[in-house]
């Protein structure tokens, strides 16, 4: 019984290592424009999204912002530098997760 658990653990670790080593690069076209104009559109009546999270990249001059309409679930992620922003992704469905376990483990 103990040997089979060790074998399963070893297989899972090997599989997770193999999967993690297979990075892919995603490319696509992004809609970019003046940061203030994009924020104005996101916060207007149609979307009503507001900043929920802001992060600064460690290896570039970029910042990232997650906009969310908590009532309707729609969201948008922006990357911006100075006064130019690009929409990296957007959707109409989202779930807010419980961050308490993450905070406790830090």
Secondary structure by P-SEA (a helix, b strand, c coil): caaaaaaaaaaaaaaaaaaaabbbbbbbbbbbccaaaaaaaaacccccccccbbbbbccccbbbbbbbccccccbbbbbbccccccccccccbbbbccaaaaaaac
